[in-house]
Amino acid sequence: MLIARLAVAACALLVLVGCGIGHSTEAVQSKPTSTPTAAAERSDYRASDGMRKSLGDGVLLTVSPPKSFTPTDTAYPRVPRAVAFEMVVDNGSTVPFRPAQLTFVALVEGRQAEQVIDSTQGYIGVSGTTDEVPPDESLRFAVAFAVPEHTCAVQVSVRPDGADSVAIGLYDGAV
């Protein structure tokens, strides 16, 4: 019975994400520029507000500090607490970039954490980013992961080209 409920919830989530319900990504229009550094400076975040990492080929990812939150009743999976990271992709390359190709992984106290989708609060994850980021533009989205109710160690990394690429560390600390 539990498996049937989870399957129904997963299907409903896919339908909602596919229909754009709760779609909170936004393209940030900017002036053309030819350098990745200038593209990164267009971001609403600055280096002191978050960590900036190169994904290669002129694409930069700025990661906000973690934000602990209580997921709503519509979140999947239903957990008592989650931690979110706002991401900004700055495309300083000459070709469009697809954030959906990014694979985010979180380890909580050494074990892989589940990604939390809570579209009510804007945490749609990378699977909700169907947009391409044109050259010299930016895209903002948020990812969230389930964490215990107590303070815990969290490590977050990203693989720019899915499972085949080398992981880039984004966060390592307590939440």
C-alpha positions as CSV (number, residue, x, y, z in Angstrom):
1,M,0.0,0.0,0.0
2,L,2.9,2.4,0.9
3,I,4.5,1.7,-2.5
4,A,1.3,2.5,-4.3
5,R,1.0,5.8,-2.4
6,L,4.5,6.7,-3.2
7,A,4.0,5.8,-6.9
8,V,0.9,8.0,-7.1
9,A,2.6,10.9,-5.3
10,A,5.6,10.6,-7.7
11,C,3.3,10.6,-10.8
12,A,1.4,13.6,-9.5
13,L,4.6,15.5,-8.9
14,L,5.8,14.8,-12.4
15,V,2.6,16.0,-13.8
16,L,2.7,19.2,-11.8
17,V,6.3,19.9,-12.7
18,G,5.7,19.1,-16.3
19,C,2.7,21.5,-16.4
20,G,4.8,24.2,-14.9
21,I,2.9,24.5,-11.6
22,G,5.1,26.2,-9.2
23,H,7.6,27.0,-11.9
24,S,9.8,29.7,-10.2
25,T,12.8,29.9,-12.5
26,E,13.4,33.2,-14.0
27,A,15.7,34.4,-16.7
28,V,17.6,37.5,-15.8
29,Q,18.0,39.8,-18.8
30,S,21.4,41.5,-19.0
31,K,23.6,43.5,-21.3
32,P,25.8,41.5,-23.6
33,T,29.4,40.9,-22.5
34,S,32.2,38.8,-23.6
35,T,33.8,37.6,-20.4
36,P,32.6,35.1,-17.8
37,T,33.7,37.5,-15.0
38,A,31.3,40.2,-16.2
39,A,28.5,37.6,-16.5
40,A,29.1,36.6,-12.9
41,E,29.0,40.2,-11.8
42,R,25.5,40.5,-13.2
43,S,24.2,38.0,-10.6
44,D,22.2,39.3,-7.7
45,Y,24.7,37.4,-5.5
46,R,28.2,38.5,-4.9
47,A,31.1,36.3,-3.7
48,S,30.6,37.4,-0.1
49,D,26.9,36.2,-0.2
50,G,27.6,32.7,-1.7
51,M,30.2,30.5,-3.3
52,R,31.0,30.8,-7.0
53,K,32.2,27.8,-8.9
54,S,33.2,27.3,-12.5
55,L,31.3,24.6,-14.4
56,G,33.6,25.0,-17.3
57,D,33.3,26.7,-20.7
58,G,32.5,30.1,-19.2
59,V,29.6,28.9,-17.1
60,L,29.6,29.9,-13.4
61,L,27.4,28.7,-10.6
62,T,26.8,30.8,-7.5
63,V,25.5,29.0,-4.5
64,S,23.7,30.8,-1.6
65,P,24.4,29.9,2.0
66,P,22.1,27.1,3.2
67,K,18.6,28.0,4.4
68,S,16.8,25.6,6.8
69,F,13.0,25.4,6.4
70,T,10.0,23.3,7.2
71,P,8.5,21.7,4.1
72,T,4.8,22.1,3.5
73,D,2.3,19.3,3.4
74,T,2.5,19.2,-0.4
75,A,6.3,18.6,-0.4
76,Y,7.7,15.3,-1.6
77,P,9.1,13.5,0.2
78,R,7.3,14.5,3.4
79,V,10.0,15.3,5.9
80,P,10.1,17.5,9.1
81,R,13.1,19.6,7.9
82,A,15.0,20.5,4.8
83,V,17.8,22.7,3.8
84,A,17.7,24.8,0.6
85,F,20.4,26.3,-1.6
86,E,19.5,29.0,-4.2
87,M,21.6,28.6,-7.4
88,V,22.3,31.2,-10.0
89,V,23.8,30.0,-13.4
90,D,25.7,32.7,-15.2
91,N,26.3,31.7,-18.8
92,G,29.4,33.5,-20.0
93,S,29.9,31.1,-23.0
94,T,28.8,31.5,-26.6
95,V,26.2,28.7,-26.5
96,P,23.0,28.1,-24.5
97,F,23.4,26.1,-21.3
98,R,20.8,23.6,-20.0
99,P,20.7,23.5,-16.1
100,A,18.7,20.3,-16.3
101,Q,22.0,18.5,-17.2
102,L,23.3,19.3,-13.7
103,T,23.2,16.5,-11.0
104,F,23.2,17.7,-7.4
105,V,24.1,15.3,-4.6
106,A,23.9,16.0,-0.8
107,L,25.5,13.8,1.9
108,V,24.0,14.3,5.3
109,E,26.1,12.8,8.1
110,G,27.8,10.7,5.4
111,R,24.7,9.3,3.8
112,Q,23.0,10.4,0.6
113,A,20.1,12.7,1.2
114,E,16.8,12.8,-0.7
115,Q,16.1,15.9,-2.7
116,V,13.0,17.7,-1.5
117,I,10.5,19.2,-4.0
118,D,8.3,21.8,-2.4
119,S,6.9,23.9,-5.3
120,T,4.6,25.8,-2.9
121,Q,7.8,27.4,-1.4
122,G,9.7,27.5,-4.8
123,Y,12.0,24.5,-4.2
124,I,11.6,22.8,-7.6
125,G,15.0,21.5,-8.0
126,V,16.9,21.2,-11.2
127,S,14.3,19.0,-12.8
128,G,11.9,22.0,-12.8
129,T,14.4,24.1,-14.8
130,T,13.3,23.4,-18.4
131,D,14.7,26.7,-19.6
132,E,18.0,27.1,-21.4
133,V,20.3,29.9,-20.3
134,P,21.2,31.9,-23.4
135,P,24.8,33.3,-23.7
136,D,25.4,36.3,-21.4
137,E,22.2,35.6,-19.3
138,S,21.5,34.1,-15.9
139,L,18.9,31.7,-14.4
140,R,18.0,31.3,-10.8
141,F,16.5,28.2,-9.2
142,A,16.6,26.4,-5.8
143,V,17.4,22.9,-4.7
144,A,16.5,21.4,-1.3
145,F,17.5,18.3,0.6
146,A,16.0,16.4,3.6
147,V,18.0,16.8,6.8
148,P,17.4,15.6,10.4
149,E,15.8,18.0,12.9
150,H,19.1,18.3,14.8
151,T,22.2,20.2,13.6
152,C,24.1,17.9,11.2
153,A,27.0,17.8,8.8
154,V,26.0,18.4,5.1
155,Q,28.1,18.2,1.9
156,V,26.6,19.3,-1.4
157,S,28.2,18.8,-4.8
158,V,27.3,19.0,-8.4
159,R,28.2,17.1,-11.5
160,P,28.0,19.4,-14.5
161,D,27.3,16.7,-17.1
162,G,25.4,14.1,-15.1
163,A,27.0,11.0,-13.5
164,D,29.9,10.9,-16.0
165,S,31.5,14.1,-14.9
166,V,33.7,15.0,-11.9
167,A,31.8,16.2,-8.8
168,I,32.4,19.9,-7.8
169,G,32.1,20.6,-4.1
170,L,29.5,23.4,-3.4
171,Y,29.0,23.3,0.4
172,D,30.6,21.5,3.4
173,G,29.4,22.5,6.8
174,A,26.8,22.2,9.5
175,V,23.1,23.1,9.2
